[in-house]
Amino acid sequence: MHVVTKIFVVLAAILSVFLSALVISYSVNADRITQDYVNAVARVKELEDSAATRGLAQATEVAERKAAEDRVKAEQEALRRQIGELQDRLADAIRTARTLQDGNDRVSALSAQLTATNETLTALVTKLRVDADDSRKAQVDTAKRNADLEKAIADLRRTYEAAENEKRLVREQLAEARAQIEALRQGGATIGAASSSEPFEYSGPTISGRIEEISTDPATGGLIAKISVGSNDNVRENMKMAIRRDNEFVGNLVVVKADLKWAIGRIDLLGRSVEAKVGDAVQSSLN
């Protein structure tokens, strides 16, 4: 064989040996690399699973922390409300305590006043007892004096009534004397004659009164009236007076009886279709 060929053959053999070694080394390394890759992929998967687990755990932890924070905030808000309520209760309790203290002070003041009042009342009761004893004695003396005074008053009343009767009698006598004088002036007749004569008109100052009562005379069936003026006003028996209403002439009234403060007379309407009424005016002047 040619030497070059031999060299080439030798080189080829050497190269084949190296190639075999390389192939063997590649096969060994390829299995290892494949196994390493599989291991790496598994590791990555494991790491990814671990990371996902940690992320879920972290999310859960964050949610739990958030819920815990919310609970804490709610508890803090509830505590704030409780604190506010407690502060309000404390303020109410302070006000109540002040009110009770003021009431206690007033009670103390009233107690002192009641003590002083009790002492005053005790003194007054003692004084009233003494005064009552003195009053009983004074009542006995007063009763005796009252009895004497009542007796004296009764005597004075009887004396006064007798004086009044005497004064009335004097007034009646005076009125009768005036009537007699008036009758004498008019015609020289006495009062007895005047009573049986025609009614007379009074010539002195006008006498004015009013009708207080109107009734029917059971003996004659005529109307009679009680008027508010009497002998004290110079009204006399058989005196003729005019009955007026609103300054209009109604009729005549002839006095049949005169007392000191009132008189009774018969009504004469002169056949006119009018009616005398309680409250109508009566006057001695016919003009």
SEGU-676284 format. One record per atom (N, C-alpha, C): residue in three letters; y, z, x. Coordinates in steps of 0.1 Angstrom, whole numbers, padded with zeros to 4 digits, always signed. Atoms other than C-alpha are relative to their C-alpha. Layout:
N
ALAYZX;...
% end
This chain:
287
MET-0012+0000+0009;MET+0000+0000+0000;MET+0012+0000+0009;HIS-0012+0001-0008;HIS+0034-0005+0011;HIS+0005+0014+0001;VAL-0005-0013-0003;VAL+0051+0025+0026;VAL+0010+0004-0011;VAL-0010-0003+0010;VAL+0080+0023+0002;VAL-0006+0003-0013;THR+0006-0002+0012;THR+0057+0021-0026;THR-0006+0014+0000;LYS+0006-0013-0001;LYS+0039+0052-0014;LYS+0011+0010-0001;ILE-0011-0009+0001;ILE+0072+0069-0010;ILE+0004+0002-0015;PHE-0004-0001+0014;PHE+0081+0060-0045;PHE-0011+0007-0008;VAL+0010-0007+0007;VAL+0047+0072-0057;VAL+0001+0015+0002;VAL-0002-0014-0003;VAL+0052+0104-0039;VAL+0012+0006-0007;LEU-0012-0004+0007;LEU+0087+0107-0053;LEU-0003+0002-0015;ALA+0002+0000+0014;ALA+0074+0099-0087;ALA-0009+0012-0003;ALA+0008-0012+0003;ALA+0047+0126-0083;ALA+0008+0012+0000;ILE-0008-0012-0001;ILE+0072+0151-0072;ILE+0009+0001-0012;LEU-0008+0000+0011;LEU+0095+0141-0099;LEU-0007+0004-0013;SER+0008-0003+0012;SER+0067+0143-0125;SER-0003+0015+0000;VAL+0003-0014-0001;VAL+0059+0178-0111;VAL+0013+0008-0005;PHE-0013-0007+0004;PHE+0096+0188-0115;PHE+0002-0002-0015;LEU-0002+0003+0014;LEU+0097+0171-0149;LEU-0009+0009-0008;SER+0009-0008+0008;SER+0067+0190-0160;SER+0005+0015+0000;ALA-0005-0013+0000;ALA+0082+0222-0148;ALA+0012+0002-0009;LEU-0012+0000+0009;LEU+0114+0213-0166;LEU-0004+0000-0015;VAL+0004+0001+0015;VAL+0095+0204-0198;VAL-0006+0014-0004;ILE+0005-0013+0003;ILE+0076+0237-0195;ILE+0011+0010-0002;SER-0011-0010+0000;SER+0108+0256-0188;SER+0008-0003-0013;TYR-0007+0003+0012;TYR+0125+0237-0217;TYR-0007+0005-0012;SER+0008-0005+0012;SER+0096+0245-0241;SER+0002+0015-0001;VAL-0001-0015+0000;VAL+0098+0282-0231;VAL+0014+0004-0005;ASN-0014-0003+0003;ASN+0136+0282-0233;ASN+0003-0004-0015;ALA-0003+0004+0014;ALA+0136+0263-0266;ALA-0006+0010-0010;ASP+0005-0010+0009;ASP+0113+0288-0282;ASP+0009+0013+0000;ARG-0008-0012-0001;ARG+0134+0316-0269;ARG+0014-0002-0007;ILE-0013+0003+0006;ILE+0166+0299-0280;ILE-0001+0000-0015;THR+0002+0001+0014;THR+0152+0292-0314;THR-0002+0014-0006;GLN+0001-0014+0004;GLN+0141+0328-0317;GLN+0013+0008+0000;ASP-0013-0006-0001;ASP+0175+0339-0305;ASP+0009-0004-0012;TYR-0008+0005+0011;TYR+0191+0317-0331;TYR-0004+0006-0013;VAL+0005-0006+0013;VAL+0169+0330-0359;VAL+0004+0015+0000;ASN-0004-0014-0001;ASN+0176+0365-0346;ASN+0015+0001-0003;ALA-0015+0000+0002;ALA+0214+0357-0345;ALA+0003-0002-0015;VAL-0003+0003+0014;VAL+0213+0342-0380;VAL-0003+0013-0009;ALA+0004-0012+0007;ALA+0194+0373-0392;ALA+0010+0011+0002;ARG-0010-0010-0003;ARG+0219+0395-0374;ARG+0013-0003-0008;VAL-0012+0003+0008;VAL+0248+0376-0390;VAL-0002+0004-0014;LYS+0002-0003+0014;LYS+0232+0379-0424;LYS+0000+0015-0002;GLU+0000-0015+0002;GLU+0226+0416-0418;GLU+0014+0005+0001;LEU-0014-0005-0001;LEU+0262+0420-0406;LEU+0008-0004-0013;GLU-0007+0004+0013;GLU+0274+0400-0437;GLU-0004+0010-0011;ASP+0004-0009+0011;ASP+0253+0422-0460;ASP+0006+0014+0002;SER-0006-0013-0003;SER+0265+0453-0442;SER+0015+0000-0003;ALA-0014+0000+0003;ALA+0301+0441-0444;ALA+0002+0000-0016;ALA-0001+0000+0014;ALA+0296+0433-0481;ALA-0002+0014-0006;THR+0003-0013+0004;THR+0281+0467-0486;THR+0012+0010+0003;ARG-0011-0009-0004;ARG+0309+0484-0467;ARG+0013-0004-0009;GLY-0012+0004+0009;GLY+0335+0463-0488;GLY-0002+0006-0014;LEU+0002-0006+0013;LEU+0319+0474-0520;LEU+0002+0015+0000;ALA-0002-0014-0001;ALA+0318+0509-0508;ALA+0014+0004+0001;GLN-0014-0003-0001;GLN+0354+0507-0498;GLN+0007-0002-0013;ALA-0007+0003+0014;ALA+0364+0491-0532;ALA-0003+0012-0009;THR+0003-0012+0008;THR+0345+0519-0549;THR+0007+0012+0003;GLU-0007-0011-0005;GLU+0361+0544-0527;GLU+0015-0001-0004;VAL-0014+0002+0004;VAL+0395+0529-0534;VAL+0002+0003-0015;ALA+0000-0002+0015;ALA+0388+0529-0572;ALA-0001+0015-0003;GLU+0001-0015+0002;GLU+0377+0565-0570;GLU+0012+0007+0004;ARG-0012-0006-0004;ARG+0407+0574-0550;ARG+0012-0002-0010;LYS-0010+0003+0010;LYS+0429+0556-0575;LYS-0002+0008-0013;ALA+0003-0008+0012;ALA+0412+0574-0604;ALA+0003+0015+0003;ALA-0003-0014-0004;ALA+0415+0607-0585;ALA+0015+0002+0000;GLU-0014-0001+0000;GLU+0452+0600-0579;GLU+0006+0000-0014;ASP-0005+0000+0014;ASP+0457+0592-0616;ASP-0003+0013-0007;ARG+0003-0013+0005;ARG+0439+0624-0625;ARG+0009+0011+0005;VAL-0010-0010-0006;VAL+0461+0643-0601;VAL+0013-0001-0006;LYS-0013+0002+0006;LYS+0492+0627-0615;LYS+0000+0006-0015;ALA+0001-0005+0014;ALA+0480+0635-0651;ALA+0001+0015+0000;GLU+0000-0015-0001;GLU+0473+0671-0640;GLU+0014+0005+0003;GLN-0014-0004-0004;GLN+0507+0673-0623;GLN+0009-0001-0012;GLU-0009+0001+0012;GLU+0524+0660-0655;GLU-0003+0011-0010;ALA+0004-0011+0009;ALA+0504+0685-0676;ALA+0006+0013+0005;LEU-0005-0012-0006;LEU+0514+0712-0652;LEU+0015+0001-0001;ARG-0015+0000+0002;ARG+0551+0701-0654;ARG+0003+0004-0014;ARG-0003-0003+0014;ARG+0549+0703-0692;ARG-0003+0015-0002;GLN+0003-0014+0002;GLN+0532+0737-0690;GLN+0011+0009+0006;ILE-0011-0007-0007;ILE+0559+0748-0665;ILE+0012+0001-0009;GLY-0011+0001+0009;GLY+0586+0736-0689;GLY-0002+0010-0012;GLU+0003-0009+0011;GLU+0569+0754-0718;GLU+0001+0015+0004;LEU-0001-0014-0004;LEU+0566+0786-0698;LEU+0014+0004+0003;GLN-0014-0003-0002;GLN+0602+0783-0688;GLN+0008+0003-0013;ASP-0006-0002+0013;ASP+0612+0779-0724;ASP-0004+0014-0006;ARG+0005-0013+0005;ARG+0590+0809-0733;ARG+0007+0012+0007;LEU-0007-0010-0008;LEU+0606+0829-0705;LEU+0014+0002-0005;ALA-0014-0001+0006;ALA+0641+0820-0718;ALA+0000+0008-0013;ASP+0001-0007+0013;ASP+0630+0831-0753;ASP-0003+0015+0002;ALA+0003-0015-0003;ALA+0615+0863-0739;ALA+0012+0007+0005;ILE-0012-0007-0005;ILE+0647+0870-0720;ILE+0010+0002-0011;ARG-0009-0002+0011;ARG+0668+0864-0751;ARG-0005+0011-0010;THR+0006-0010+0009;THR+0644+0885-0772;THR+0002+0014+0006;ALA-0002-0012-0007;ALA+0646+0912-0745;ALA+0015+0005-0001;ARG-0014-0004+0001;ARG+0684+0911-0746;ARG+0003+0005-0014;THR-0002-0004+0014;THR+0684+0912-0784;THR-0006+0014-0003;LEU+0006-0013+0001;LEU+0660+0942-0783;LEU+0008+0011+0007;GLN-0008-0010-0007;GLN+0682+0959-0758;GLN+0013+0003-0008;ASP-0012-0003+0008;ASP+0713+0953-0779;ASP-0004+0008-0013;GLY+0005-0008+0011;GLY+0693+0966-0809;GLY-0002+0015+0004;ASN+0002-0014-0005;ASN+0683+0996-0789;ASN+0013+0007+0002;ASP-0013-0006-0002;ASP+0719+1002-0779;ASP+0006+0003-0013;ARG-0006-0003+0013;ARG+0730+0999-0815;ARG-0007+0012-0007;VAL+0007-0011+0006;VAL+0702+1022-0826;VAL+0004+0014+0007;SER-0005-0012-0006;SER+0713+1047-0800;SER+0014+0004-0005;ALA-0013-0003+0006;ALA+0749+1044-0812;ALA-0001+0006-0014;LEU+0001-0005+0014;LEU+0738+1048-0848;LEU-0006+0014+0000;SER+0006-0014-0001;SER+0716+1078-0838;SER+0011+0010+0003;ALA-0010-0009-0004;ALA+0746+1094-0822;ALA+0009+0002-0012;GLN-0008-0001+0012;GLN+0767+1086-0853;GLN-0007+0009-0011;LEU+0007-0008+0010;LEU+0740+1100-0876;LEU-0001+0014+0003;THR+0000-0014-0005;THR+0738+1131-0855;THR+0013+0007-0004;ALA-0014-0006+0003;ALA+0776+1136-0858;ALA+0002+0001-0015;THR-0001-0001+0014;THR+0774+1127-0895;THR-0008+0011-0006;ASN+0008-0012+0005;ASN+0746+1152-0901;ASN+0007+0013+0002;GLU-0007-0013-0003;GLU+0766+1179-0884;GLU+0012+0001-0010;THR-0011+0000+0009;THR+0796+1169-0905;THR-0004+0004-0014;LEU+0005-0003+0013;LEU+0775+1169-0937;LEU-0004+0014-0001;THR+0005-0015+0000;THR+0760+1203-0928;THR+0012+0009-0002;ALA-0012-0008+0002;ALA+0795+1216-0925;ALA+0006-0001-0014;LEU-0005+0003+0013;LEU+0806+1199-0957;LEU-0008+0008-0011;VAL+0008-0007+0010;VAL+0776+1213-0976;VAL+0003+0015+0000;THR-0004-0014-0001;THR+0784+1248-0963;THR+0013+0003-0007;LYS-0013-0001+0006;LYS+0820+1243-0974;LYS-0001-0002-0015;LEU+0002+0002+0014;LEU+0809+1229-1007;LEU-0006+0011-0008;ARG+0006-0012+0006;ARG+0787+1259-1014;ARG+0011+0010-0002;VAL-0011-0010+0001;VAL+0817+1281-1007;VAL+0009-0004-0012;ASP-0009+0005+0010;ASP+0839+1259-1028;ASP-0006+0001-0014;ALA+0006-0001+0013;ALA+0813+1258-1056;ALA+0001+0014-0006;ASP-0001-0014+0005;ASP+0813+1296-1058;ASP+0014+0002-0004;ASP-0014-0002+0004;ASP+0851+1295-1058;ASP+0003-0008-0013;SER-0003+0008+0012;SER+0850+1267-1084;SER-0006+0006-0013;ARG+0005-0007+0012;ARG+0827+1287-1107;ARG+0009+0010-0005;LYS-0009-0010+0004;LYS+0851+1315-1106;LYS+0013-0006-0007;ALA-0012+0006+0005;ALA+0880+1291-1111;ALA-0003-0006-0014;GLN+0004+0006+0013;GLN+0861+1274-1140;GLN+0001+0010-0011;VAL+0000-0011+0010;VAL+0857+1307-1158;VAL+0015+0003-0003;ASP-0014-0003+0002;ASP+0894+1314-1153;ASP+0007-0012-0008;THR-0006+0012+0007;THR+0903+1278-1164;THR-0005-0001-0014;ALA+0004+0000+0014;ALA+0881+1281-1195;ALA+0007+0010-0008;LYS-0008-0010+0007;LYS+0899+1312-1204;LYS+0014-0005-0003;ARG-0014+0006+0002;ARG+0933+1295-1198;ARG+0000-0011-0010;ASN+0001+0011+0009;ASN+0921+1264-1217;ASN-0001+0005-0014;ALA+0001-0006+0013;ALA+0911+1285-1246;ALA+0013+0004-0005;ASP-0014-0005+0004;ASP+0945+1301-1247;ASP+0009-0012-0002;LEU-0009+0012+0002;LEU+0962+1267-1242;LEU-0004-0007-0013;GLU+0004+0007+0012;GLU+0941+1251-1270;GLU+0005+0008-0012;LYS-0005-0008+0011;LYS+0951+1280-1293;LYS+0015-0003-0001;ALA-0014+0002+0001;ALA+0987+1275-1283;ALA+0003-0014-0005;ILE-0002+0014+0004;ILE+0984+1237-1287;ILE-0002-0001-0015;ALA+0003+0001+0015;ALA+0969+1242-1322;ALA+0012+0006-0008;ASP-0012-0006+0007;ASP+0998+1265-1331;ASP+0012-0010+0001;LEU-0011+0009-0001;LEU+1023+1240-1317;LEU-0003-0013-0009;ARG+0003+0012+0009;ARG+1005+1211-1336;ARG+0003+0004-0015;ARG-0004-0004+0013;ARG+1008+1230-1368;ARG+0015+0001-0002;THR-0015-0001+0001;THR+1044+1238-1361;THR+0006-0014+0000;TYR-0005+0013-0001;TYR+1050+1201-1352;TYR-0003-0007-0014;GLU+0003+0006+0013;GLU+1032+1189-1384;GLU+0010+0005-0011;ALA-0009-0006+0010;ALA+1053+1213-1404;ALA+0014-0006+0002;ALA-0014+0006-0002;ALA+1085+1200-1387;ALA+0000-0015-0004;GLU+0000+0014+0004;GLU+1074+1164-1393;GLU+0001-0001-0015;ASN+0000+0000+0015;ASN+1068+1171-1430;ASN+0014+0003-0004;GLU-0014-0004+0004;GLU+1102+1188-1432;GLU+0009-0011+0004;LYS-0009+0011-0004;LYS+1118+1159-1413;LYS-0002-0012-0010;ARG+0002+0011+0009;ARG+1102+1134-1436;ARG+0006+0003-0014;LEU-0006-0004+0012;LEU+1113+1154-1466;LEU+0015-0002+0000;VAL-0014+0002-0002;VAL+1148+1154-1452;VAL+0004-0015+0000;ARG-0003+0015+0000;ARG+1147+1116-1446;ARG-0001-0005-0014;GLU+0001+0005+0014;GLU+1135+1110-1481;GLU+0012+0004-0008;GLN-0011-0005+0007;GLN+1162+1132-1494;GLN+0013-0008+0004;LEU-0011+0007-0005;LEU+1187+1114-1472;LEU+0000-0014-0006;ALA+0001+0013+0006;ALA+1174+1080-1484;ALA+0004+0000-0014;GLU-0003-0001+0014;GLU+1176+1091-1520;GLU+0015+0002-0002;ALA-0015-0002+0001;ALA+1212+1103-1514;ALA+0007-0013+0003;ARG-0007+0013-0003;ARG+1221+1069-1498;ARG-0002-0009-0012;ALA+0002+0009+0012;ALA+1205+1051-1528;ALA+0009+0004-0011;GLN-0009-0005+0011;GLN+1225+1073-1552;GLN+0014-0005+0003;ILE-0013+0005-0003;ILE+1256+1065-1533;ILE+0002-0014-0002;GLU-0001+0015+0002;GLU+1249+1028-1533;GLU+0000-0003-0015;ALA+0000+0003+0014;ALA+1241+1029-1570;ALA+0013+0004-0006;LEU-0013-0004+0005;LEU+1273+1048-1576;LEU+0011-0010+0003;ARG-0009+0010-0004;ARG+1292+1022-1557;ARG-0001-0012-0009;GLN+0002+0012+0008;GLN+1277+0994-1578;GLN+0003+0002-0014;GLY-0003-0001+0014;GLY+1281+1008-1612;GLY+0002+0014-0005;GLY-0002-0014+0004;GLY+1284+1046-1613;GLY-0013+0006-0006;ALA+0012-0005+0006;ALA+1248+1050-1625;ALA-0008+0008+0010;THR+0009-0007-0009;THR+1223+1075-1610;THR-0012-0008+0003;ILE+0012+0007-0004;ILE+1191+1065-1593;ILE-0010-0001-0011;GLY+0009+0000+0011;GLY+1171+1074-1623;GLY+0004-0011-0010;ALA-0005+0011+0009;ALA+1192+1051-1644;ALA-0002-0014+0006;ALA+0002+0013-0007;ALA+1190+1024-1618;ALA-0015-0004+0000;SER+0014+0004+0000;SER+1152+1025-1618;SER-0004-0006-0013;SER+0004+0006+0013;SER+1151+1017-1655;SER+0009-0012-0004;SER-0008+0011+0003;SER+1178+0991-1653;SER-0005-0013+0007;GLU+0003+0012-0007;GLU+1178+0956-1639;GLU-0001+0002+0015;PRO+0000-0001-0015;PRO+1168+0951-1602;PRO+0013-0003+0006;PHE-0013+0001-0007;PHE+1197+0954-1579;PHE-0001-0007+0013;GLU+0000+0006-0013;GLU+1207+0935-1548;GLU+0007+0009+0010;TYR-0006-0009-0010;TYR+1214+0954-1517;TYR+0012-0007+0007;SER-0013+0006-0005;SER+1250+0948-1504;SER+0003+0003+0014;GLY-0003-0004-0014;GLY+1247+0963-1470;GLY-0006-0011+0009;PRO+0006+0010-0009;PRO+1234+0946-1438;PRO-0013-0005-0004;THR+0013+0007+0005;THR+1205+0922-1443;THR-0012+0008+0006;ILE+0013-0006-0004;ILE+1171+0939-1443;ILE-0010-0011+0001;SER+0009+0010-0002;SER+1144+0917-1429;SER-0014+0006+0003;GLY+0014-0004-0003;GLY+1106+0921-1430;GLY-0010-0011-0003;ARG+0010+0010+0003;ARG+1073+0903-1437;ARG-0010+0006-0009;ILE+0010-0004+0009;ILE+1046+0904-1462;ILE-0013+0002+0008;GLU+0012-0004-0008;GLU+1015+0922-1448;GLU-0012-0001-0008;GLU+0011+0001+0009;GLU+0992+0922-1478;GLU+0004-0005-0014;ILE-0003+0004+0013;ILE+0990+0905-1512;ILE-0012+0003-0009;SER+0012-0003+0009;SER+0968+0917-1541;SER+0005-0002-0015;THR-0003+0001+0014;THR+0967+0916-1579;THR+0001+0014-0007;ASP-0002-0013+0007;ASP+0980+0945-1600;ASP-0010+0001-0012;PRO+0010-0001+0011;PRO+0950+0956-1622;PRO+0006+0003-0014;ALA-0006-0004+0013;ALA+0974+0969-1649;ALA+0006-0012-0007;THR-0008+0011+0006;THR+0996+0938-1654;THR-0006-0013+0003;GLY+0005+0013-0004;GLY+0976+0911-1637;GLY+0009-0008+0009;GLY-0010+0007-0009;GLY+1007+0902-1616;GLY-0004+0002+0014;LEU+0002-0002-0014;LEU+1009+0898-1579;LEU+0009+0011+0006;ILE-0008-0010-0007;ILE+1020+0927-1557;ILE-0002-0002+0015;ALA+0001+0002-0015;ALA+1027+0927-1520;ALA+0005+0012+0007;LYS-0004-0010-0009;LYS+1030+0952-1492;LYS+0008-0006+0011;ILE-0008+0005-0010;ILE+1059+0946-1469;ILE+0002+0010+0012;SER-0001-0007-0012;SER+1067+0958-1434;SER+0012+0009+0002;VAL-0012-0008-0001;VAL+1100+0976-1441;VAL-0001+0011-0011;GLY+0001-0010+0010;GLY+1105+1009-1460;GLY+0014+0007-0001;SER-0012-0007+0003;SER+1130+1036-1468;SER+0008+0003+0013;ASN-0007-0001-0012;ASN+1138+1041-1431;ASN+0009-0012+0003;ASP-0008+0013-0001;ASP+1152+1005-1433;ASP+0009-0002-0012;ASN-0009+0001+0012;ASN+1172+1013-1465;ASN-0006-0008-0011;VAL+0007+0007+0012;VAL+1146+0997-1488;VAL-0001+0011-0011;ARG+0000-0009+0011;ARG+1149+1013-1522;ARG-0008-0005-0012;GLU+0007+0004+0012;GLU+1129+1012-1555;GLU+0010-0008-0009;ASN-0008+0009+0009;ASN+1141+0984-1579;ASN+0009-0009+0007;MET-0008+0010-0008;MET+1157+0965-1550;MET-0007-0013+0000;LYS+0005+0014+0000;LYS+1154+0928-1553;LYS+0002-0007+0014;MET+0000+0006-0013;MET+1145+0909-1521;MET-0005-0014-0002;ALA+0004+0014+0000;ALA+1140+0872-1514;ALA-0012-0003+0009;ILE+0012+0004-0008;ILE+1107+0857-1502;ILE+0003-0014+0006;ARG-0003+0012-0006;ARG+1112+0829-1477;ARG-0011-0005+0009;ARG+0009+0006-0010;ARG+1090+0805-1457;ARG+0007-0012+0007;ASP-0007+0010-0007;ASP+1105+0784-1430;ASP+0014-0003-0006;ASN-0014+0000+0005;ASN+1140+0792-1444;ASN+0000-0007-0014;GLU+0001+0005+0013;GLU+1128+0778-1478;GLU-0003+0011-0010;PHE+0002-0010+0010;PHE+1131+0800-1509;PHE-0013-0002-0007;VAL+0013+0000+0007;VAL+1097+0809-1524;VAL+0000+0007-0013;GLY-0001-0008+0012;GLY+1104+0836-1549;GLY+0007+0013+0003;ASN-0006-0013-0001;ASN+1116+0872-1555;ASN-0010+0010+0001;LEU+0009-0012-0001;LEU+1101+0906-1547;LEU+0008+0011-0004;VAL-0007-0012+0005;VAL+1112+0937-1567;VAL-0008+0012+0005;VAL+0006-0012-0005;VAL+1104+0970-1549;VAL-0003+0009-0011;VAL+0004-0010+0009;VAL+1084+0994-1570;VAL-0003+0013+0006;LYS+0002-0012-0008;LYS+1076+1019-1543;LYS+0004-0002+0014;ALA-0005+0001-0014;ALA+1092+1026-1509;ALA-0005+0013+0007;ASP+0003-0010-0009;ASP+1077+1047-1482;ASP+0009-0001+0012;LEU-0009+0000-0011;LEU+1092+1055-1448;LEU+0000-0014+0008;LYS+0002+0012-0008;LYS+1078+1024-1430;LYS-0005-0012-0007;TRP+0004+0011+0008;TRP+1066+1002-1458;TRP+0004+0002-0014;ALA-0003+0000+0014;ALA+1071+0993-1494;ALA-0009-0009-0007;ILE+0008+0009+0008;ILE+1053+0977-1523;ILE+0009-0005-0011;GLY-0009+0006+0010;GLY+1069+0953-1547;GLY-0008-0011-0008;ARG+0007+0010+0008;ARG+1059+0929-1575;ARG+0007-0014+0003;ILE-0005+0013-0003;ILE+1062+0892-1568;ILE+0004-0008-0013;ASP-0005+0009+0012;ASP+1082+0869-1592;ASP+0003-0013+0006;LEU-0002+0014-0005;LEU+1078+0832-1584;LEU+0009-0008-0009;LEU-0010+0007+0009;LEU+1102+0823-1613;LEU-0006-0012-0007;GLY+0007+0011+0007;GLY+1076+0800-1629;GLY-0001-0012+0009;ARG+0001+0012-0009;ARG+1076+0777-1598;ARG-0014-0001+0005;SER+0014+0003-0005;SER+1044+0760-1586;SER-0001+0002+0015;VAL+0001-0004-0015;VAL+1045+0778-1552;VAL-0009+0012+0001;GLU+0009-0011-0002;GLU+1024+0805-1537;GLU+0005+0009+0012;ALA-0004-0009-0011;ALA+1035+0836-1517;ALA-0013+0002+0009;LYS+0011-0002-0010;LYS+1014+0841-1485;LYS+0003+0012+0009;VAL-0001-0011-0010;VAL+1008+0869-1460;VAL+0007-0007+0012;GLY-0007+0005-0011;GLY+1033+0864-1432;GLY+0014-0006-0004;ASP-0013+0005+0005;ASP+1062+0851-1454;ASP+0010+0011+0002;ALA-0011-0009-0003;ALA+1095+0866-1446;ALA+0006+0006-0014;VAL-0007-0006+0011;VAL+1113+0890-1470;VAL+0014+0005+0005;GLN-0013-0004-0004;GLN+1151+0896-1469;GLN+0007+0006-0012;SER-0008-0007+0011;SER+1175+0918-1489;SER+0011-0010-0005;SER-0010+0009+0004;SER+1200+0890-1490;SER-0006-0013-0007;LEU+0005+0012+0007;LEU+1194+0862-1515;LEU+0006-0013+0004;ASN-0007+0012-0004;ASN+1218+0838-1499;ASN-0006-0006+0012;
% end
